[in-house]
Amino acid sequence: MIGLIPVVGDLAGTAVSLTIIARTLRYGPPATLVSKMLANVVVDLVVGAIPFVGFFADIWFKSNDRNAALMREFLDARPGSTA
């Protein structure tokens, strides 16, 4: 429901996304991975803030799903991972 409020919904979603990224730091991802994750969040925030277009962009561009996939790849590639 908060996503229906212009700007507030986008900022709330960004805050959640940044919290998720902060929590992934304990697994020691490289700076390049963290940069890609932050870029996904910025794209989601900027495009999502565009009236009308942002609604559909939020449906199509799911930064948290993309970030989860990036983190999953990183964790699976680590030595000793059981994937």
ABEGO torsion letter per residue (X at the ends): XAAABBGAAAAAAAAAAAAAAAAAAAAGBBAAAAAAAAAAAAAAAAAAABBGAAAAAAAABBAAAAAAAAAAAAAAABBGBBX
